[in-house]
């Protein structure tokens, strides 16, 4: 029997990168998994890769109709949720004076409003004693130049997480977050960056990280699963997975 046998998990943003790593870890442990994405090409790729072992559902967190439909699908397929992993985030580099209202609204509509109301809609399906794990960012702590809006969105998510952790104590539901630093993912963490910009950010990331390298998807996934199932006396916490980047190490 797998370590997650009979557990039901929903991964919001699970078609690639860190979210997909969490999905694969859950499946390897025997969990029943439903993942979401907003890119049909990525969804088809996941269906081809994982087959019938996973429910892959198109859902745009910024669309209330999609969120309502997702809740119905989760109830109809899994019946409930033991772990909800909310791995949603878009980003665009931009210095504070040059940031446009369009860029600001785009990031906040997905990273903050979309996350908030997706969790609100799925919360009645979360089992007592279950867990929610958000993906935030180490930029919450580092004050990274050019990332004012993105950092603000992830700071807001962590504020939500702490309040939700308090509100859900009577149900025994734990709410935590992982805060990745530089991690090797398809987008490199920068949604609209060019290949050249991603390469430069990878160089900068390796130099800035005290451990001298990017993290791996598997390292982040292990942290998510730890918070989801093993850290049974931990709630309201943000766990850095950043190679020491946000800890002031030299």
C-alpha positions in Angstrom: 0.0 0.0 0.0 1.3 3.4 -1.0 2.0 6.1 1.7 -0.9 8.2 0.2 -3.3 5.4 -0.5 -6.9 6.5 -0.2 -5.9 10.1 -0.1 -7.6 12.6 -2.4 -5.6 15.5 -3.8 -6.3 18.5 -6.0 -3.4 20.4 -7.5 -4.4 23.8 -8.9 -1.7 24.4 -11.6 -0.4 20.9 -12.0 0.4 20.5 -15.7 4.0 21.4 -15.6 6.9 22.4 -13.4 6.6 22.3 -9.7 2.9 21.4 -9.8 3.5 18.4 -12.0 6.2 17.3 -9.7 3.8 17.3 -6.8 1.2 15.4 -8.9 3.8 12.7 -9.7 4.8 12.4 -6.1 1.2 12.0 -5.1 0.6 9.3 -7.7 3.7 7.4 -6.8 2.3 7.3 -3.2 -1.0 5.9 -4.4 -3.2 9.0 -4.0 -6.1 9.8 -6.3 -5.3 13.1 -8.0 -7.2 15.8 -9.9 -5.0 18.5 -11.5 -5.9 21.7 -13.3 -4.4 23.9 -16.0 -5.5 26.6 -18.4 -3.5 25.5 -21.4 -5.1 22.7 -23.4 -1.8 21.7 -25.0 -0.2 21.2 -21.5 -3.3 19.3 -20.4 -3.1 16.9 -23.3 0.6 16.3 -22.7 -0.2 15.4 -19.1 -3.0 13.1 -20.1 -0.6 11.4 -22.5 2.1 11.1 -19.9 0.0 10.0 -16.9 -2.9 8.3 -18.6 -6.0 7.4 -16.6 -4.2 7.6 -13.2 -5.1 11.4 -13.0 -8.0 13.6 -13.7 -6.7 16.6 -15.8 -9.2 19.4 -15.9 -9.1 22.7 -17.8 -9.9 25.6 -15.3 -8.9 29.2 -15.4 -8.7 30.5 -11.8 -9.6 34.0 -13.0 -12.9 32.8 -14.4 -15.7 32.3 -11.7 -17.6 30.0 -14.0 -14.6 27.7 -14.4 -14.2 27.7 -10.6 -17.8 26.7 -10.1 -17.5 23.9 -12.7 -14.2 22.7 -11.1 -15.9 22.3 -7.7 -18.6 20.2 -9.3 -16.0 18.1 -11.1 -14.0 17.5 -7.9 -17.1 16.4 -6.0 -18.2 14.1 -8.8 -14.8 12.5 -9.2 -13.0 12.5 -5.9 -16.0 13.1 -3.6 -13.8 15.4 -1.4 -10.3 16.7 -0.8 -7.6 15.7 1.7 -4.8 17.9 0.2 -5.4 21.0 -1.8 -2.2 22.4 -3.3 -2.6 25.8 -4.9 0.3 26.3 -7.3 -0.8 29.4 -9.2 1.3 32.3 -10.3 2.2 34.5 -13.3 4.9 37.0 -13.2 6.4 39.8 -15.3 9.6 41.7 -14.6 9.2 45.5 -14.4 10.7 48.3 -12.4 8.3 50.1 -10.2 8.1 53.4 -12.3 7.5 51.5 -15.5 4.9 49.0 -14.3 1.6 49.3 -16.3 -1.9 48.9 -15.0 -2.4 46.1 -17.4 0.5 44.1 -16.0 -0.6 44.9 -12.4 -4.2 43.8 -13.0 -3.1 40.6 -14.9 -0.9 39.4 -12.0 -3.4 40.3 -9.2 -6.4 38.8 -11.1 -4.7 35.4 -11.2 -2.2 35.3 -8.3 -4.5 36.9 -5.7 -8.2 37.1 -6.7 -8.1 33.8 -8.6 -6.4 32.0 -5.8 -8.7 33.4 -3.1 -12.0 32.5 -4.7 -10.8 29.1 -6.0 -10.0 28.1 -2.5 -13.2 29.6 -1.2 -15.2 27.6 -3.7 -13.4 24.3 -2.9 -13.3 24.7 0.8 -16.6 22.9 1.5 -15.1 19.8 -0.2 -12.0 19.8 2.0 -12.1 17.0 4.6 -11.7 17.8 8.3 -8.1 17.1 9.2 -7.0 17.9 5.7 -4.4 20.4 4.5 -3.9 23.3 2.1 -0.5 24.2 0.8 0.0 27.4 -1.2 3.0 28.2 -3.4 4.3 31.7 -2.5 7.8 32.9 -3.2 11.0 33.9 -1.5 10.6 37.3 -3.1 8.3 38.0 -0.2 11.4 38.3 1.9 14.1 39.5 -0.5 12.8 42.7 -1.9 13.9 41.7 -5.4 14.3 44.6 -7.8 11.9 44.5 -10.7 9.4 42.3 -8.9 7.2 44.7 -6.9 3.9 43.5 -8.2 4.7 39.8 -8.2 6.1 40.1 -4.7 2.9 41.9 -3.6 0.7 39.2 -5.0 2.6 36.4 -3.2 2.7 38.4 0.1 -1.1 38.7 -0.2 -1.4 34.9 -0.6 0.6 34.3 2.5 -1.5 36.8 4.5 -4.6 34.8 3.3 -2.9 31.6 4.3 -2.3 32.7 7.9 -5.8 34.0 8.4 -7.2 30.8 6.9 -5.0 28.7 9.2 -6.7 30.4 12.1 -10.2 30.1 10.8 -9.8 26.4 10.0 -8.4 25.3 13.4 -11.8 24.0 14.5 -11.9 21.7 11.5 -8.3 20.5 12.1 -7.3 21.7 8.7 -3.7 22.9 8.4 -2.7 25.7 6.0 0.9 26.3 5.0 3.0 27.5 2.1 6.2 26.7 0.3 8.3 29.7 -0.8 10.6 28.6 -3.6 13.7 30.5 -4.7 15.3 29.9 -8.1 14.1 26.5 -9.3 14.6 24.8 -12.7 11.2 24.9 -14.3 10.0 25.3 -18.0 9.3 29.0 -17.4 12.0 29.7 -15.0 9.4 31.5 -12.9 9.1 34.3 -15.4 6.0 33.9 -17.5 6.6 36.4 -20.2 10.4 36.4 -20.3 12.3 35.8 -23.5 14.8 32.9 -23.7 17.7 35.3 -23.3 16.1 36.9 -20.2 15.5 33.4 -18.7 19.2 32.5 -19.4 20.4 35.7 -17.7 18.1 35.1 -14.7 19.4 31.6 -14.4 22.9 33.0 -14.2 21.9 35.6 -11.6 20.1 33.0 -9.6 23.0 30.6 -9.4 25.3 33.5 -8.3 22.8 34.9 -5.7 21.8 31.5 -4.1 24.1 30.6 -1.2 24.1 26.9 -2.2 25.3 28.0 -5.6 22.6 26.4 -7.8 19.0 26.3 -8.7 16.7 24.0 -6.8 15.0 21.1 -8.5 11.2 20.4 -9.0 11.6 17.3 -6.9 13.0 19.3 -4.0 10.0 21.6 -4.0 7.6 18.7 -4.4 9.0 17.0 -1.3 8.5 20.1 0.7 4.8 20.4 -0.4 4.1 16.8 0.4 5.8 17.1 3.8 3.6 20.1 4.7 0.6 18.3 3.2 0.8 15.0 5.1 3.7 14.8 7.6 3.9 18.2 9.3 0.9 17.4 11.4 1.7 20.0 14.2 2.5 22.8 11.8 0.1 25.5 10.4 0.3 29.1 9.3 3.9 28.6 8.2 5.8 29.6 5.1 8.6 27.1 4.4 11.5 28.5 2.2 12.8 26.1 -0.4 15.5 28.5 -1.7 19.0 27.2 -1.1 19.5 29.8 1.7 18.6 32.8 -0.5 16.1 34.4 1.9 18.0 33.6 5.0 20.9 36.2 4.8 23.5 33.5 4.4 26.9 34.4 3.0 
